[in-house]
Each structure stands twice: as C-alpha cells, then as structure tokens.
Amino acid sequence: MEFLFMYLFMVTQDVNFDDYFLDKTMRVDMYITGNYLEEVISLDEVVEE
C-alpha cells in the first residue's frame, strides 16, 4: 500500500529537465584489456564536449 502511494506521488510531480541537466556531454575513454584469468580497466581521458 505504501509503495502505491509513493508511486502515485512521484508520478504526479512535474520535473523540469533543465533543473537537473546541462546542454553538454561527457565522454569517458577507457581501455578494457585482459585474458581468461583477469580483466584490467584503464581510464584514458574524460572529455567535456
């Protein structure tokens, strides 16, 4: 019952997209390497576009 009440409360609220997001993107470049025994994830760069 509480879940239904909370769901209805969240659905009825208007959310302004511009309040939470900017007109930008962020790209994350990374390398994923490894073999059958291990996996290594290495960060290359983070770029704001």
KEGU-966820 format. One line per 4 residues: for each residue x, y, z of N, C-alpha, C, CB. Coordinates in steps of 0.05 Angstrom, whole numbers, plus 5000, padded with zeros to 4 digits. Each point is the difference from the previous one (the first is absolute). Glycine has a CB too. Example, Ala and Ser with C-alpha at 12.3 -4.5 7.8 and 13.67 -1.06 7.14 Angstrom:
2
5264 4886 5156 4982 5024 5000 5018 5024 5000 4962 4977 5025 ~ 5031 5044 4961 5016 5024 5001 4985 5022 5014 5024 4987 4957
This chain:
49
5017 4976 5000 4983 5024 5000 5017 5025 5000 4964 4975 5024 ~ 5058 5026 4992 5017 5023 5001 5014 5004 4974 5007 4992 5049 ~ 5000 4986 4938 5014 5002 4974 4981 5013 4979 5027 4959 5011 ~ 4948 5034 4989 4981 5012 4981 4997 5030 5006 4975 4956 4997
5023 5052 5028 4998 5028 5007 5025 5016 4991 4971 4987 5039 ~ 5052 5002 4966 5025 5013 4992 5002 5002 4969 5023 4984 5042 ~ 4969 4995 4944 5001 5000 4971 4982 5022 4989 5010 4950 5000 ~ 4966 5051 5010 4981 5020 4990 5010 5028 5006 4962 4968 5007
5050 5036 5016 5011 5026 5007 5023 5008 4981 4988 4992 5048 ~ 5029 4989 4945 5023 5007 4982 4990 5005 4972 5030 4972 5028 ~ 4950 5013 4962 4991 5003 4973 4986 5027 4996 4994 4951 4997 ~ 4993 5060 5023 4985 5024 4997 5017 5025 5001 4962 4977 5020
5063 5021 4988 5018 5024 5002 5011 5006 4973 5011 4989 5047 ~ 4989 5037 4946 5013 5009 4975 5030 5005 5006 4957 5021 4984 ~ 5059 4969 4998 5029 5004 5003 5010 5015 4976 5005 4957 5027 ~ 5009 5065 4978 5011 5016 4979 5028 4989 4992 4975 5041 5016
5028 4950 4959 5025 4988 4991 5024 5018 5004 4973 4975 4966 ~ 5023 5051 5028 5023 5019 5002 5010 5005 5029 4981 5021 4959 ~ 5003 4972 5060 5009 5002 5028 5021 4980 5007 4955 5018 5012 ~ 5046 4960 4974 5017 4977 5007 5022 4994 4980 4962 4982 5025
5035 5028 4950 5020 4994 4979 5009 5025 4986 4978 4955 4995 ~ 5047 5044 4995 5012 5021 4984 5000 4992 4971 5028 5015 5039 ~ 4976 5005 4944 5001 4995 4971 5029 4992 4992 4961 5032 4991 ~ 5049 4947 5022 5028 4991 4995 5000 4970 5000 5019 5042 5022
5003 4947 4968 5004 4971 5003 5028 4995 5012 4970 4991 4960 ~ 5033 4986 5051 5026 4992 5011 5006 4972 4989 4993 5027 5043 ~ 5031 4972 4945 5009 4975 4988 5022 4988 5018 4989 5016 4953 ~ 5009 4958 5053 5020 4987 5016 5013 4979 4982 4974 5007 5043
5052 4997 4951 5016 4982 4984 5015 4981 5019 5005 5034 4962 ~ 4993 4940 5033 5013 4980 5017 5009 4976 4983 4973 5016 5040 ~ 5046 4970 4971 5009 4975 4988 4992 4977 5018 5039 5024 4977 ~ 4950 4955 5010 4994 4976 5015 5017 4978 4988 4952 5015 5010
5066 4975 5006 5019 4979 4990 5000 4977 5020 5028 5034 4977 ~ 4983 4944 5014 5003 4977 5018 5001 4974 4985 4975 5026 5034 ~ 5024 4953 4981 5000 4973 4989 4979 4984 5015 5049 5003 4987 ~ 4953 4971 5011 4980 4983 5012 5002 4999 5031 4999 4973 4958
5023 5037 5053 5003 5000 5029 4993 5026 5013 5036 4967 4993 ~ 4969 5056 4993 4995 5026 5013 4991 5020 4979 5035 4989 5035 ~ 4954 5033 4975 4991 5022 4983 5010 5026 5013 4959 4974 4984 ~ 5051 5044 4999 5010 5026 5010 4986 5022 4985 5045 4980 5011
4943 5039 5004 4987 5023 4988 5016 5024 5007 4954 4978 5003 ~ 5056 5036 4976 5017 5024 5004 4987 5025 4988 5041 4970 4999 ~ 4958 5051 5017 4989 5025 4991 5020 5015 4982 4971 5003 5042 ~ 5021 5005 4934 5018 5015 4982 4995 5030 5004 4999 4962 4967
4977 5047 5029 4994 5029 5004 4970 5004 5002 5041 5013 4975 ~ 4952 5010 5038 4972 5009 5002 4999 5026 4986 4992 4976 5044 ~ 4989 5026 4936 4998 5024 4983 4972 5012 5003 5035 4981 4968 ~ 4964 5045 5036 4974 5014 5000 4996 5011 4972 5004 5012 5049
4974 4981 4938 4995 5009 4973 4975 5017 4999 5021 4958 4982
